[in-house]
Amino acid sequence: MGNKYFRGFLMGAMIGVAAGMVILPQLNASTRKRIMQTSRKMVNKAGDTVGDMMDME
């Protein structure tokens, strides 16, 4: 169960990154900076969550 969830999460993240790469060049510098900061935070949180999930097993 957990493995399917993790794969789905990664697939969604990859699709989101690809969409962001298409949209990002059309935005102004301030918006790009804010998106990059938020995405870094989300990646860090996702990494922490994955680490916590691995510790549970």
Buried (B, 14 or more C-beta within 10 A) or exposed (E): EEEEEBEEEEEEBEEEEEEBEEEBEEEEEEEBEEBEEEBEEEEEEEEEEEEEEEEEE
